[in-house]
Amino acid sequence: MTPKEKILFSEEQETLLITLYCRAVSGEQLLFNDPKSQEILESIEYDFSRLKVPLKTCLTVCIRAKKLDDYARQFLKAHLQSAEQEVPVVLHLGCGLDSRCLRVDNGWVEWYDLDLPAVIELRGKFYEETDRYHMIAASAADLRWLEQVNAQGRPVMVIAEGLLMYLSEAQVKALLLALQQAFPGCQVAFDAFSTLTARSVGRHASLRQTGAAVHWGIDDAGAIETWAPGIRLEEEWFFAQSELVERMDWGYRLAFKLAGAFALVNKAHRILLFSLSQ
């Protein structure tokens, strides 16, 4: 029997196990088919029961992953390979053990997955770099990693899933401005908390188990447009809008639909899509 990989992460890094667990078990709910996550879950040594992940969290994680997958697919469809177009680039910041690079691969996209060194070290046991797939071991807030991305004026999309809320607002702003400078015209998609959620989410049972601290939330997503000329909010998308809601048991369908009727609840956790032009 192949020995399982042991997990030795910091508190913030350990949160990636919550999303891994949610994606791996989502097939049971017929919401999100992710065989790679199931494979990885079975290959690591960790007591996932200690995370106490509720089903509602799993549903939310799957909705978020599906929407960000959709954004990536739309971006790639808009930049189909041809003699006239450059090969597009996707950057996934805070990738954890996520398999988006496999789920949306169209056969020619150049992909960069970035996370902290301990995470990338573990990720390297399940994913192999190629001429189109690269892994960067760095903090997203340490902007020196940008030097490792070879975009050369090509179309770029940046995805940050479950990441920016763990940074300070100053770090989020610096990151977006650096992306705008390095990849003018790029798209950036990420999920964001409201300020109220950012203050209260630490009481979530799973996060309490990891000890991770949330630092950033924003109520008016349009305020990010004021950070620099050329930043444009393309979409503010709410979880209650997901087509996956219709596949849930009636109790969860009702809960999501009720949540969608109240702006304050809708904005507690949503997905934002920006374009960064110069």
C-alpha positions as CSV (number, residue, x, y, z in Angstrom):
1,M,0.0,0.0,0.0
2,T,1.3,3.4,-1.0
3,P,2.0,5.6,2.2
4,K,-0.3,8.6,2.5
5,E,1.1,12.1,2.4
6,K,1.2,13.8,5.8
7,I,-0.1,17.4,6.1
8,L,2.1,19.9,7.9
9,F,0.6,23.3,7.1
10,S,0.2,26.7,8.9
11,E,-3.3,27.7,10.0
12,E,-4.0,29.8,6.9
13,Q,-2.7,27.0,4.6
14,E,-4.8,24.4,6.3
15,T,-8.0,26.1,5.0
16,L,-7.2,24.6,1.6
17,L,-8.2,21.3,3.1
18,I,-11.7,22.6,3.6
19,T,-12.2,23.3,-0.1
20,L,-10.4,20.1,-1.1
21,Y,-12.8,18.1,1.1
22,C,-15.9,20.0,-0.2
23,R,-15.0,19.4,-3.8
24,A,-14.1,15.8,-3.2
25,V,-17.4,14.9,-1.5
26,S,-19.6,17.1,-3.8
27,G,-20.1,14.2,-6.2
28,E,-22.4,12.6,-3.6
29,Q,-24.7,15.6,-4.0
30,L,-24.4,15.5,-7.8
31,L,-23.3,19.1,-7.8
32,F,-19.7,19.1,-8.9
33,N,-17.7,16.3,-10.4
34,D,-14.1,16.5,-9.4
35,P,-12.3,13.1,-9.6
36,K,-8.9,14.7,-9.0
37,S,-9.9,16.1,-5.6
38,Q,-11.3,12.7,-4.7
39,E,-8.0,11.1,-5.6
40,I,-6.0,13.6,-3.6
41,L,-8.3,13.3,-0.6
42,E,-7.7,9.6,-0.5
43,S,-3.9,10.0,-0.8
44,I,-3.2,12.3,2.2
45,E,-3.1,11.6,5.9
46,Y,-5.4,14.0,7.7
47,D,-8.4,13.7,10.0
48,F,-10.9,15.6,8.0
49,S,-13.6,15.1,10.6
50,R,-11.8,17.6,12.8
51,L,-12.7,20.4,10.3
52,K,-16.4,19.8,11.1
53,V,-17.4,21.0,7.6
54,P,-21.1,21.5,7.3
55,L,-23.0,20.6,4.1
56,K,-23.9,24.2,3.5
57,T,-20.2,25.1,3.3
58,C,-19.6,22.3,0.7
59,L,-22.5,23.6,-1.4
60,T,-21.1,27.1,-1.3
61,V,-17.6,25.9,-2.2
62,C,-19.0,24.0,-5.2
63,I,-21.1,27.0,-6.4
64,R,-18.0,29.2,-6.2
65,A,-15.8,26.7,-8.0
66,K,-18.4,26.2,-10.8
67,K,-18.7,30.0,-11.3
68,L,-15.0,30.6,-11.5
69,D,-14.7,27.6,-13.8
70,D,-17.3,29.3,-16.0
71,Y,-15.4,32.6,-16.1
72,A,-12.2,30.7,-17.1
73,R,-14.0,28.9,-19.9
74,Q,-15.6,32.1,-21.2
75,F,-12.2,33.7,-21.2
76,L,-10.6,30.8,-23.1
77,K,-13.5,30.7,-25.6
78,A,-13.0,34.4,-26.3
79,H,-9.4,33.7,-27.1
80,L,-9.5,30.6,-29.2
81,Q,-6.1,29.7,-30.7
82,S,-5.6,30.9,-34.2
83,A,-2.9,32.2,-36.4
84,E,-3.9,35.7,-35.5
85,Q,-4.2,35.3,-31.7
86,E,-1.7,34.7,-29.0
87,V,-2.0,31.8,-26.6
88,P,-3.9,33.0,-23.5
89,V,-2.6,32.8,-20.0
90,V,-4.4,31.9,-16.8
91,L,-3.0,32.6,-13.3
92,H,-4.6,30.8,-10.4
93,L,-3.5,32.5,-7.1
94,G,-3.8,30.5,-3.9
95,C,-4.5,27.4,-6.0
96,G,-4.1,25.0,-3.1
97,L,-4.7,21.5,-4.4
98,D,-7.5,22.6,-6.8
99,S,-7.8,20.9,-10.2
100,R,-9.1,23.8,-12.2
101,C,-6.1,23.5,-14.5
102,L,-7.5,20.1,-15.5
103,R,-11.2,20.9,-15.5
104,V,-11.0,23.8,-17.9
105,D,-7.9,23.0,-20.0
106,N,-8.6,23.5,-23.7
107,G,-5.4,22.0,-24.9
108,W,-3.4,25.2,-25.6
109,V,-3.8,27.6,-22.6
110,E,-0.7,28.3,-20.6
111,W,-1.5,28.0,-16.9
112,Y,0.3,29.1,-13.7
113,D,-0.7,27.9,-10.3
114,L,0.6,29.8,-7.4
115,D,0.6,29.1,-3.6
116,L,2.9,29.1,-0.6
117,P,6.0,26.9,-0.8
118,A,4.7,24.2,1.5
119,V,1.5,23.9,-0.5
120,I,3.3,23.8,-3.9
121,E,5.6,21.1,-2.5
122,L,2.6,18.9,-1.6
123,R,0.9,19.9,-4.9
124,G,4.0,18.6,-6.8
125,K,3.2,15.1,-5.6
126,F,-0.1,15.2,-7.5
127,Y,0.5,17.5,-10.5
128,E,3.4,17.6,-13.0
129,E,4.7,20.6,-14.7
130,T,4.8,20.7,-18.5
131,D,5.6,23.3,-21.1
132,R,2.0,24.7,-20.6
133,Y,1.6,24.1,-16.9
134,H,3.7,25.8,-14.3
135,M,3.7,26.0,-10.5
136,I,5.1,29.0,-8.5
137,A,6.0,28.7,-4.9
138,A,5.4,32.2,-3.4
139,S,3.0,34.3,-1.4
140,A,0.5,36.2,-3.7
141,A,1.3,39.3,-1.6
142,D,5.0,39.1,-2.4
143,L,4.8,40.6,-5.8
144,R,8.2,39.4,-6.9
145,W,6.5,36.3,-8.3
146,L,5.2,38.3,-11.2
147,E,8.7,38.1,-12.7
148,Q,8.2,34.3,-13.1
149,V,5.1,34.8,-15.4
150,N,5.9,34.9,-19.1
151,A,2.8,36.6,-20.6
152,Q,4.5,38.8,-23.2
153,G,1.4,40.9,-24.0
154,R,-0.9,37.9,-24.3
155,P,-4.5,37.8,-23.0
156,V,-4.4,37.1,-19.2
157,M,-7.0,36.0,-16.7
158,V,-6.3,35.9,-13.0
159,I,-8.4,33.8,-10.6
160,A,-8.1,34.1,-6.8
161,E,-10.4,31.7,-5.0
162,G,-10.8,31.8,-1.2
163,L,-7.6,34.0,-1.0
164,L,-8.0,37.7,-0.8
165,M,-10.0,37.8,2.4
166,Y,-6.9,36.6,4.2
167,L,-4.9,39.6,3.0
168,S,-5.2,43.2,4.2
169,E,-6.9,45.8,2.1
170,A,-3.5,47.4,1.4
171,Q,-2.2,44.0,0.1
172,V,-5.3,43.5,-2.1
173,K,-4.9,46.9,-3.6
174,A,-1.2,46.5,-4.2
175,L,-1.9,43.1,-5.9
176,L,-4.5,44.5,-8.2
177,L,-2.4,47.5,-9.2
178,A,0.6,45.2,-9.8
179,L,-1.6,43.0,-12.0
180,Q,-2.9,46.0,-13.9
181,Q,0.7,47.2,-14.5
182,A,2.1,43.7,-15.5
183,F,-0.9,42.5,-17.6
184,P,-2.8,45.5,-18.9
185,G,-6.2,44.5,-20.1
186,C,-6.4,41.4,-17.9
187,Q,-9.5,40.1,-16.2
188,V,-9.5,39.3,-12.5
189,A,-12.1,37.1,-10.8
190,F,-12.3,36.5,-7.0
191,D,-14.7,35.9,-4.2
192,A,-15.1,38.6,-1.5
193,F,-16.7,38.9,1.9
194,S,-18.7,41.9,3.1
195,T,-17.1,43.8,6.0
196,L,-19.6,42.2,8.4
197,T,-18.8,38.7,7.2
198,A,-15.1,39.4,7.4
199,R,-15.6,40.3,11.1
200,S,-17.8,37.4,12.0
201,V,-16.6,34.5,9.8
202,G,-14.0,33.6,12.4
203,R,-16.8,31.9,14.3
204,H,-17.3,29.4,11.5
205,A,-16.7,26.0,12.9
206,S,-14.3,24.9,10.2
207,L,-12.2,28.1,10.4
208,R,-12.1,27.9,14.2
209,Q,-10.4,24.5,13.8
210,T,-7.7,25.9,11.6
211,G,-7.3,29.1,13.5
212,A,-7.0,31.1,10.2
213,A,-7.7,34.8,10.4
214,V,-9.8,36.8,7.9
215,H,-8.7,40.4,7.4
216,W,-10.5,41.9,4.4
217,G,-14.1,42.5,3.4
218,I,-15.7,45.1,1.2
219,D,-19.4,46.2,1.0
220,D,-19.3,48.4,-2.2
221,A,-17.5,46.4,-4.8
222,G,-17.6,49.5,-7.1
223,A,-15.2,51.3,-4.6
224,I,-12.4,49.2,-6.0
225,E,-12.8,51.1,-9.3
226,T,-11.5,54.2,-7.5
227,W,-8.2,52.6,-6.7
228,A,-6.8,53.5,-10.1
229,P,-8.1,54.6,-13.6
230,G,-8.8,51.7,-15.8
231,I,-10.2,49.3,-13.1
232,R,-13.7,48.3,-14.1
233,L,-16.2,46.1,-12.3
234,E,-17.7,43.8,-14.9
235,E,-19.9,41.7,-12.7
236,E,-21.0,41.2,-9.1
237,W,-22.4,37.7,-8.9
238,F,-24.3,36.2,-6.0
239,F,-24.4,32.6,-5.0
240,A,-28.2,32.5,-5.1
241,Q,-28.0,33.0,-8.8
242,S,-26.3,29.7,-9.4
243,E,-28.0,27.0,-11.5
244,L,-26.7,24.5,-8.9
245,V,-29.3,25.7,-6.4
246,E,-32.0,24.0,-8.3
247,R,-30.3,20.6,-7.8
248,M,-30.2,20.9,-4.0
249,D,-32.7,19.5,-1.5
250,W,-35.7,21.7,-1.0
251,G,-34.5,23.0,2.3
252,Y,-31.3,24.3,0.9
253,R,-33.1,25.6,-2.2
254,L,-35.4,27.6,0.0
255,A,-32.5,28.9,2.1
256,F,-30.5,30.1,-0.9
257,K,-33.6,31.7,-2.5
258,L,-34.5,33.5,0.7
259,A,-30.9,34.7,1.0
260,G,-31.1,36.1,-2.5
261,A,-34.1,38.3,-1.5
262,F,-31.9,40.4,0.8
263,A,-29.1,42.6,-0.4
264,L,-27.2,42.4,2.9
265,V,-27.2,38.6,2.8
266,N,-26.4,38.4,-0.9
267,K,-23.3,40.6,-0.4
268,A,-22.1,38.6,2.6
269,H,-20.1,36.4,0.1
270,R,-20.1,36.9,-3.6
271,I,-17.9,36.7,-6.7
272,L,-16.5,39.8,-8.5
273,L,-15.1,40.1,-12.0
274,F,-12.9,43.1,-12.9
275,S,-11.1,44.2,-16.0
276,L,-7.8,46.0,-15.4
277,S,-6.9,48.4,-18.3
278,Q,-4.4,51.2,-18.4
